[in-house]
């Protein structure tokens, strides 16, 4: 008998949690064991439209502000009562709170909460911080299980009072085939942005945000350029473009306009990653950093600040000894001295680790067991 699984999430625009939900739903649906439905508390978004185009039922409840929470909760409860899912899986604090209460009130037996954040005090609003503490108290009564995307996330949330007995780690899974790219793909991206085959390109991917810490990347570039004046730097992600006055002011401050390529939001991230010689993760905080796995699967050498579960994805040499400009710069400098065959060997070792432990097939089996 096919089980009905309903997912509740705050919104369906592009983000790590939203993309993981999409991968999980589409891969799981193919097995025929589970029928998935998705509810966005706000609007349909890009991911919601993608899911609808592939036959998944998606509802949007139109929540716009705190004042619309009661109406949203009423609509959510009615929807769950009408559709009677066997499992309700919620994604992140707002959905854990509202989705959990609604599911509990209509008698859903299997409620799975989802935690994506590592340290909510970094970069989150005061409202979200308070909500996380409220969820900690409710965790003893509402969910049956609480899934964290990273071990550091699990440890942090146990520390702020979540029910330890219900918590587990199921990391993000990677669609290996969808994330594959070719050398030609990378060269085509380079051509689009006036980069040659011989240019050494150091890049990063992530929306422009204080937590993603693009400022550190620019400072690292300003340090590296002193010893390697021909280096090129690539920033991919929402608002990483020439219209961003704050970002442009940093680049101009260090006289790096000729060295930077700002690609903005793209729908061909694997190809952009393939265009890089070295990918750099410079976030202040992460849970399970999807983009590191995506870079590895694009055969790109990675350097990362030691945040979140970076250590389960990368070898020790690829992780900065200190989470600052000096630490990141020195790690990159080390790789700039490596012959290409040595870098390729390291990239292949990291890639084998990802495929073996974090392919979607492996991760889906874990969720299916939970359902």
N, C-alpha and C positions, 0 to 999 in steps of 0.2 A: 504494500500500500504506500502510495506517495505521501510523504509528509509535507505540510505547508509551513514554510519559514517566511516570516515577515521581518524586514529590516527597517529600523527607524533611525534616521540621521538628520542632523540640523539642516543641511543643505547639500546640493549635488553639483556645485561648481568644482573645478579641477583642484585637487589636493591629494595628499597621500592617503588619507582614510577613504576618500571617495573613490579613488582609483583602485584601492584594494577591495572595496565592496564590489565594484564593477567586475573585477577579475574573478572574485569568489563566486558571485552570482552566476556569471556566464559559464564558468567551468563546471560548477556544481550542477547547474540545470541540465547540462549535456548528459549527465549520468542517469537521469530519469528517476533518481531516488527522491529528489526534493523539488517542490514547486516554490519558487521564490517570488516575493512581492516586496516592493520598496516604497517606503513612505518618507518624503522629505517634509520636515516641519515648516520650511520656508517655500522655496520655489523649485521648479524642475531642474534648472541648471543644465550645463553641457553634458554632464555624466548621465543625468536623468533622461535626456533626449536620446543619448546613445543606447541606453538600456531599452527604452521604448522601441527604438528602431530594430532591436533584436528580440522583440517579443516579450519583454518583461513588463509586467504591470507596475506603473509608477504613479503614486498619488502625491500631490503637493497640497499642504494645508495653509499656506499663505501667512504664516506668522511673521509679523514685522517688528514688534516691540514687546516689552514686558506687559503692556496693557492688553495685548492680544493672546497672552498665554492661556487664560481660562477658556476662551473660545477654541483655541487650538487643542487643548487637552480634551475638551468635550468632543470635538470632531474626531480626534485620534481614538478616543475610547469607543465611539460609535462605529468607526471603521473596523476596529479590531473585533468588536462584538459581532458585526455583520459577517466578517470573513473567517473568524474562528481559527486562527493559526495554531499549529501545534507548538511552534517555537517563535518567540520574538527575540530578535538580536538587535541590540541598540549600539550606536556608535558615537562615543564621546559624551561629555558630561550632560549637555542639554537634553540629548536624546535618552541617555541613561535615566535621567530624572523623570522627564515627561513620559517617555516610552515605557519605562519600568513601572511607574504608577498606573498608567492606563492599562497595561497588560495584566498587572496584578489585580486590578479592580474588576476585570472581566473574566478572571479565572484561568488565565494562561498558565500552564504547568511548568513550562521550561522558558525561563527568562535569562538571556545571556547579555551581560553588560560588556561594553568595550571601552578600554582606556588606551589612548594613543599618546598622551602627553607624558613627558618625563617629569619635569619640575614646573608645575602650573604657575608658580610665582614669577617665572621668567617670561615676560612679554604678554601675559594674559591680563584681561581686565579684572578689576576688583570683583565685579559680579561673578566672573568665572571662578575666581579663587574661592569666593564664598560658596558657590555652587558645588565645587569639588569637596568642600568640607561637609556640606549637607549630604552629598552622595555617600561620603564615608560613613555617616551615621545610618543612612538607609541601606547600606550594603549588607547589613546583618539580617534584613527583613525582605528585601525586594528581589534581588537576583538569585538564581540557582548557581550561576557561575560568572566569574569576572575574567575576561580575556584581556591581557596586556600584550602590546605589540613588542615589548622589550623587557629584559630582565631588570634594567635600571628603573624602568617605569613601575614594574611590580614592587620593587624594594621601596621606592619613594612613596607609593600610595599606601603600602602597609604602614610606613612611617607616619602618615597623616591620619591613620585610624581605620583604613579599610579592613574588612573581614578577611584575614589571612587565609582561612580555610577554603575560601571560594576562589582564590586567585591562581591563575596559571598564565603561562606565556605561550602564545602562538604567534610567531613572527610573521611578517609580510611574506607573501609568496611571489615568485617572479615567473612571468610567462616568457620562458626562454626564447621561444620562437618569435614572439612579437617584438622582443627587445633586441633581436639580432640585427646587425647592420654590416655593410661591406666597406672595404677600403675605398671603393669608388664613391659610396655615399658620403664618406668623410671628405673626400677631395672635392665633391660637388659643393658641399657647404663652404669649404674654404674658398672656392672660386667666387661664390656669391658675395663674400665679404673681403675680397682682395687679399687673400692669404695664399701663399705658395705652398707647394709640396714640402719645401725645405724649411719653412718657418716652424719654430718650436712654439706650440700653442698650449697655454695653461688656462683651463677653463673651470667654470662652476655653473651649477644649475639650481635655481630656487627663486621663489618670488621675492621681490624687494621688501625687506622687513627687518627691523632691528634684531630680531632673534636670529635671522639668517646671516646677519653680520657681514654684508657686502663691504662695509667700510674696512674691515680687517683685510679682505682680499685686495683692495686697492692699496692698502699700506704694505702688504706683502709684495705686491707688484713694484712698488716704489723702491723697496729694498733690493729685490732681485735684479732690477734694471741697472743697478750700479755695476754689477759684475757681468750681466748678460744684456747689453743694451738693445739687442735685436729681438728679444722675447716679445710674444704677442699674448694678449689676455682676452678671454671670451666670457661674457656674462649672458646666461640664458635664463629666462623666467619673467613672469609678469612684472612690468614696470622697470625692468632693466633695459631702458632705452634712452635715447638722447633727449626725450621730453622730461626726464626725471632731473629736476634742477639740483636736488641734493646730491645725487650720484654724480652728475656732471661736475659739480663744484669740487668734489673730492679728486676726480680724475684730472681736472685742470690745476688743482692745487699742487699736484706732483708732476705736472707737465707730461701727462701720459696719454694725451688725446690720440697720438699716432699709434700707440701700442694697444689700445683697447678696441674691441669689437662688441657692440651692444646689440644682442639679437632679440631681446624682448621675449614675449610668450610665443612658444612654438608648439606645433603638433607633431614634430619630427625629432623629438629629443634624442632617441638612439643615434640618429645620424649626426646630430650636433656633438654628442659624446664621442663618436668615432672620429670627429674632426680634431679632437683634442689629443695632445701627446700625454698630458698629465691632467687629471681631474682633481680639484681641490674642494674638500668639504670644510667650511669655516664657520659653521653655525655655533651660537652660544649654547644651544641645547638641542638635543635630538632624542627620539625614542629609538626605533629601529630605522636607520636612515636608508629609505628605499633607493635614493639616487646613487648611493655608493654601489649597491648591488647592480643597478642599471649600468653604471659606468664600467664595472667589472665585466659584465656580459657584453659590453661593447668593445672589449679587448683594450680598454684604456687603463693605463697605470694610475693608481689613486694615491693621494696624500690626504690625511684627515686629522682634524683636531680630535682629541680623545673625549668624545661625547657619546652618550647613549650606548648602543650595542655595536659601535664601530669595531670593537675588538673581536667580535665573532665573525666579522666579514673580511677583515684585513689582517695581514701579517704584521708583526711588531714593528718592522722597519718602516712601514707605510704610515705609522701613527706618530704625530708630532710629540716630542718629549715635553713640550710645554704648550699650553693653549694660548699662544700669543704670536706676535709678528715674528719674533726670533725663532721660535719653535717650528712654525710652519715653513718659514723661509729656508731654514737649515735642512729640513726634510726634503723640500723640493730641490735645493741645490745638490743634495746627495744624488738624487735621481738624474739630474742634468749631466752628471759625470759618467753615468752608466752606459755601456754599449747597448744597442737596441736588442740584441739576442738575449741579454740578461734580463732586461725589462720585460720582454715577451714571455720568458720562462716564469717570472714572478706573476705576471698577469694570468697565465694559464693555470697556475696553482690556485690562485684566488677564485678563478672561474669554476674550476672543478668543485671547490668547496661550496659555492653557491648552488650549482646544479644538483649536487648530492643532497644538500640539506634544506634548500629553500625554494625548490621548484614548486609551481602551483599544485602539481599532483601530490607532493608530500604534504603541503599545508592543507589542502582540501580534505585529505584523509583525516587530519586532526579535527577539522570542523565537523565533518560528517559524524565522527565518533561522539562529539559533543552534542550534536543534534539528536 
